[in-house]
Structure formats: C-alpha cells, structure tokens
Amino acid sequence: MNKGDAPLSESHAQGPYVLRGKAARPDPRKVPLRGDLAHIALAGKHFVPHYSVPQPRSVMPGGAPLLAEPADGGEELCVLLEGDSFEVLSIEGDWAWGCLSINGPVGYIRGDRLELVD
C-alpha cells in the first residue's frame, strides 16, 4: 500500500468474485470442479478457465467402479450400476471424468464402460 492510500473496506467489494482471502475448497468427490474445469452448473459460483456441458452416457452391463483418480487400482468411491447415467465432463485417454449429478459423486470411470444415452 502506498503512503496515503486508504485500505479497501467491505463497501468497496463488488461483483461475484471478491478476493477476501483463502476460500474453502469443496470436496472434489462431491463437487464436479477441478483447477482447470468445472460443470457448467457451477459457472458464477466457482471461477475456472473452462466449463463443460455434461455429455450423458449409460454405464455398460456389469457396472463399473468410480475411482478417485484415473488409474486402475485407484481408490474406489462407489460402484456404478448398469444403466446409470454418468455425466461425462472430460475424456482423458482411456478415462472419463464426470459425475452422477451436480451433487456427486465425482470421479473417473474407464471410457469403455460407458455407452451413448439414446
């Protein structure tokens, strides 16, 4: 702060993104939000470089595990059942990142365990 500058008061804070210090980080297993990407429903609530419109896919027969990271043997968050609709937000190699709903759970599923929803 330069000499003579007055500190900003709460009355100067305007707009939806006001810097007030460190913000609490949402649980990445419950909120479809990463540092680079978020579900389009979070626009205006969380600031990221990109927002994604979910692409619904059905889970293939036999179901599939939803993992915390894109790696076989990773922490299993839950098991998706055949026919569950999974909202794909990003494809990274053999893995799809997304959620069951805006309220989670959020994680990675092998892309070959998903089919297009009719």
C-alpha positions as CSV (number, residue, x, y, z in Angstrom):
1,M,0.0,0.0,0.0
2,N,1.3,3.4,-0.9
3,K,1.6,6.2,1.6
4,G,-1.8,8.0,1.7
5,D,-3.7,5.0,0.3
6,A,-6.7,4.0,2.4
7,P,-7.3,0.3,2.9
8,L,-10.3,-1.1,1.0
9,S,-13.3,-1.6,3.1
10,E,-16.1,-4.0,2.7
11,S,-18.1,-1.2,1.0
12,H,-15.7,-1.3,-2.0
13,A,-16.1,-5.0,-2.6
14,Q,-18.3,-5.5,-5.6
15,G,-19.2,-8.3,-8.1
16,P,-19.5,-12.1,-7.7
17,Y,-15.7,-12.7,-7.3
18,V,-14.4,-10.6,-4.5
19,L,-10.9,-11.5,-3.2
20,R,-11.2,-11.8,0.6
21,G,-8.5,-14.4,1.3
22,K,-8.3,-18.1,1.0
23,A,-11.6,-19.7,0.1
24,A,-12.7,-23.1,1.4
25,R,-12.1,-25.8,-1.3
26,P,-15.1,-28.0,-2.0
27,D,-14.7,-31.8,-1.7
28,P,-13.5,-33.0,-5.2
29,R,-15.5,-36.2,-4.7
30,K,-18.8,-34.3,-4.3
31,V,-18.4,-31.2,-6.5
32,P,-17.5,-31.5,-10.2
33,L,-14.8,-28.9,-10.0
34,R,-11.1,-29.1,-10.8
35,G,-8.5,-26.4,-11.1
36,D,-8.9,-26.4,-14.9
37,L,-12.5,-27.4,-15.4
38,A,-16.0,-27.4,-13.8
39,H,-19.5,-28.5,-14.6
40,I,-21.4,-25.7,-16.4
41,A,-23.9,-25.5,-13.5
42,L,-21.1,-24.1,-11.3
43,A,-20.5,-21.1,-13.6
44,G,-20.9,-18.0,-11.5
45,K,-20.2,-19.9,-8.3
46,H,-16.6,-21.1,-9.0
47,F,-14.0,-19.5,-11.3
48,V,-12.1,-21.8,-13.5
49,P,-10.7,-21.4,-17.1
50,H,-13.2,-23.8,-18.6
51,Y,-16.7,-25.0,-18.0
52,S,-18.1,-28.2,-19.5
53,V,-21.6,-29.1,-20.6
54,P,-22.1,-32.7,-19.4
55,Q,-22.5,-35.4,-22.0
56,P,-24.7,-38.2,-20.5
57,R,-23.6,-41.8,-21.0
58,S,-25.1,-45.0,-19.7
59,V,-23.0,-47.5,-17.7
60,M,-22.5,-50.7,-19.7
61,P,-23.8,-54.1,-18.4
62,G,-21.8,-55.3,-15.5
63,G,-21.4,-51.8,-14.0
64,A,-18.1,-50.1,-13.3
65,P,-16.2,-48.6,-10.4
66,L,-16.0,-44.9,-10.0
67,L,-12.4,-44.0,-9.0
68,A,-10.8,-41.0,-7.3
69,E,-8.0,-40.9,-9.9
70,P,-7.6,-42.1,-13.5
71,A,-5.7,-45.3,-12.7
72,D,-6.6,-49.0,-12.3
73,G,-6.3,-49.9,-8.7
74,G,-7.1,-46.4,-7.5
75,E,-9.4,-45.6,-4.6
76,E,-12.9,-46.8,-5.4
77,L,-15.5,-44.2,-4.5
78,C,-18.6,-46.3,-5.4
79,V,-19.8,-48.8,-8.0
80,L,-22.0,-47.5,-10.8
81,L,-24.7,-49.9,-11.8
82,E,-25.7,-51.0,-15.3
83,G,-27.8,-48.3,-16.9
84,D,-26.8,-45.5,-14.5
85,S,-26.4,-42.2,-16.3
86,F,-22.9,-40.7,-15.9
87,E,-22.3,-37.1,-16.9
88,V,-19.0,-37.0,-18.8
89,L,-17.2,-33.7,-18.4
90,S,-13.8,-34.6,-19.8
91,I,-12.2,-37.5,-21.7
92,E,-8.5,-38.2,-20.9
93,G,-7.1,-41.1,-22.8
94,D,-9.0,-44.2,-21.6
95,W,-10.7,-42.4,-18.8
96,A,-13.8,-40.2,-18.5
97,W,-14.1,-37.7,-15.6
98,G,-17.5,-36.6,-14.5
99,C,-20.3,-37.1,-12.1
100,L,-23.6,-38.9,-11.4
101,S,-25.2,-35.5,-10.8
102,I,-24.2,-31.9,-9.8
103,N,-24.2,-33.2,-6.2
104,G,-21.8,-36.0,-6.9
105,P,-20.3,-38.4,-6.6
106,V,-17.4,-37.2,-8.9
107,G,-14.6,-39.3,-10.3
108,Y,-13.1,-41.3,-13.1
109,I,-14.5,-44.3,-15.0
110,R,-13.0,-46.2,-17.8
111,G,-14.4,-44.9,-21.1
112,D,-15.0,-48.4,-22.4
113,R,-17.5,-48.9,-19.6
114,L,-19.8,-46.2,-21.0
115,E,-22.2,-46.1,-23.9
116,L,-24.1,-43.2,-25.5
117,V,-27.5,-42.5,-24.0
118,D,-30.3,-42.7,-26.6
